[in-house]
Amino acid sequence: MNDKEENKDIQEKIEENRDRDDKETSQLTEAIREQATEDEAPLSAGYTLRKILGGDFLTADVMRKQIGVIILIAFMTLIYVSNRYSCQQDMLEIDKLEKDLTDAKYKALASSSELTEMCRESNVLEMLKNNKDSVLKIPNQPPYIITIPENE
């Protein structure tokens, strides 16, 4: 009979331990639920258009906790916009300079062609003849080649 009584005592202790564990588990679960809901404020129940436009929205806990992120986003947006503006200004400057370069090339080509035309021997002689500044003529005979003997 001793074995039966021992088994009965063991079973009673096991049941007591289970009951105690169940109680502790339910208490812990209840404590966790209370802590999880204590600090949380209702997200949008209290926000109205009037509060948002009035600035009350900015004093909310959500905004105070996220102010660093908001400032970072504003800063990055400012950098993005200024970078785009700077790039557009540079592109406009490049287009203007390319157009000026093309115009300068055309002017240089036109000036070079005009100078080449004016420097031709026939045109120089014609201009001198018209101005009566010289009596130069185009030679009829080829030039004489004068050879100088080298002294040895």
C-alpha positions as CSV (number, residue, x, y, z in Angstrom):
1,M,0.0,0.0,0.0
2,N,2.9,2.3,0.4
3,D,3.4,2.4,-3.3
4,K,-0.1,3.4,-3.9
5,E,0.1,6.2,-1.4
6,E,3.4,7.4,-2.8
7,N,1.9,7.4,-6.3
8,K,-1.1,9.3,-5.1
9,D,1.1,11.9,-3.3
10,I,3.2,12.3,-6.4
11,Q,0.1,12.8,-8.6
12,E,-1.2,15.4,-6.2
13,K,2.1,17.2,-6.3
14,I,2.1,17.1,-10.1
15,E,-1.4,18.5,-10.2
16,E,-0.5,21.2,-7.7
17,N,2.5,22.2,-9.8
18,R,0.4,22.3,-13.0
19,D,-2.2,24.5,-11.3
20,R,0.5,26.8,-10.0
21,D,2.2,26.9,-13.5
22,D,-1.1,27.7,-15.1
23,K,-1.8,30.5,-12.6
24,E,1.7,32.0,-13.1
25,T,1.3,31.8,-16.9
26,S,-2.0,33.5,-16.9
27,Q,-0.6,36.2,-14.5
28,L,2.4,36.8,-16.8
29,T,0.2,36.9,-19.9
30,E,-2.1,39.5,-18.2
31,A,1.0,41.6,-17.1
32,I,2.4,41.5,-20.7
33,R,-1.0,42.7,-22.1
34,E,-1.2,45.5,-19.6
35,Q,2.3,46.7,-20.4
36,A,1.8,46.5,-24.1
37,T,-1.3,48.7,-24.0
38,E,-0.3,51.2,-21.3
39,D,2.1,53.3,-23.3
40,E,0.4,53.1,-26.7
41,A,-1.9,56.0,-27.5
42,P,-4.6,55.8,-30.1
43,L,-3.1,56.4,-33.4
44,S,-5.6,58.4,-35.3
45,A,-8.7,58.6,-33.1
46,G,-7.8,62.0,-31.7
47,Y,-6.4,63.6,-34.9
48,T,-8.8,65.9,-36.7
49,L,-8.1,68.2,-39.6
50,R,-8.3,71.2,-37.2
51,K,-5.6,69.7,-35.0
52,I,-3.3,68.9,-37.9
53,L,-3.7,72.3,-39.5
54,G,-3.4,74.0,-36.1
55,G,0.0,72.3,-35.4
56,D,-1.2,70.1,-32.5
57,F,-0.2,67.2,-34.6
58,L,3.5,68.2,-34.3
59,T,3.3,67.9,-30.5
60,A,2.1,64.3,-30.5
61,D,4.4,61.6,-29.1
62,V,4.6,60.0,-32.5
63,M,6.1,63.2,-34.1
64,R,8.4,63.8,-31.2
65,K,9.8,60.3,-31.4
66,Q,10.3,60.6,-35.2
67,I,11.7,64.1,-35.4
68,G,15.2,62.9,-36.4
69,V,13.9,60.9,-39.3
70,I,11.7,63.9,-40.4
71,I,14.7,66.3,-40.3
72,L,16.8,63.7,-42.2
73,I,14.1,63.4,-44.9
74,A,13.8,67.2,-45.2
75,F,17.5,67.5,-45.5
76,M,17.8,64.8,-48.2
77,T,15.0,66.4,-50.1
78,L,16.7,69.8,-50.0
79,I,19.9,68.3,-51.3
80,Y,18.1,66.4,-54.1
81,V,16.3,69.6,-55.3
82,S,19.4,71.8,-55.1
83,N,21.4,69.1,-57.0
84,R,18.9,68.9,-59.7
85,Y,18.7,72.7,-60.0
86,S,22.5,72.9,-60.2
87,C,22.6,70.2,-62.9
88,Q,20.0,72.1,-65.0
89,Q,22.1,75.3,-64.7
90,D,25.2,73.5,-65.8
91,M,23.4,71.9,-68.8
92,L,22.1,75.3,-69.9
93,E,25.6,76.7,-69.6
94,I,27.0,73.8,-71.6
95,D,24.4,74.4,-74.4
96,K,25.2,78.1,-74.5
97,L,29.0,77.5,-74.7
98,E,28.5,74.8,-77.4
99,K,26.5,77.3,-79.5
100,D,29.1,80.0,-79.0
101,L,31.9,77.5,-80.0
102,T,30.0,76.6,-83.2
103,D,29.5,80.2,-84.1
104,A,33.2,80.9,-83.5
105,K,34.2,78.0,-85.7
106,Y,32.0,79.3,-88.6
107,K,33.4,82.8,-88.2
108,A,37.0,81.5,-88.2
109,L,36.3,79.4,-91.3
110,A,34.8,82.3,-93.1
111,S,37.7,84.6,-92.1
112,S,40.2,82.0,-93.2
113,S,38.6,81.6,-96.6
114,E,38.3,85.3,-97.1
115,L,42.0,85.8,-96.2
116,T,43.0,83.0,-98.6
117,E,41.1,84.7,-101.4
118,M,42.6,88.1,-100.7
119,C,46.2,86.7,-100.5
120,R,46.2,85.1,-104.0
121,E,48.8,86.6,-106.2
122,S,46.4,87.5,-109.0
123,N,44.1,89.3,-106.5
124,V,47.0,91.2,-104.9
125,L,48.2,92.4,-108.3
126,E,44.7,93.3,-109.4
127,M,44.2,95.4,-106.2
128,L,47.6,97.2,-106.7
129,K,46.7,97.8,-110.4
130,N,43.3,99.3,-109.4
131,N,44.9,101.5,-106.8
132,K,47.7,102.5,-109.1
133,D,50.2,102.0,-106.4
134,S,52.5,99.8,-108.3
135,V,53.5,98.8,-111.8
136,L,54.0,95.1,-110.9
137,K,52.9,92.6,-113.5
138,I,52.6,88.9,-113.8
139,P,55.8,87.7,-115.4
140,N,55.7,86.1,-118.8
141,Q,59.0,84.2,-118.5
142,P,59.9,81.8,-115.8
143,P,62.4,83.0,-113.2
144,Y,66.1,82.6,-113.8
145,I,67.9,80.1,-111.6
146,I,71.2,81.5,-110.4
147,T,73.7,78.9,-109.2
148,I,76.6,79.8,-107.0
149,P,79.6,77.5,-107.1
150,E,80.8,76.3,-103.8
151,N,84.4,77.1,-103.0
152,E,86.4,74.0,-102.2
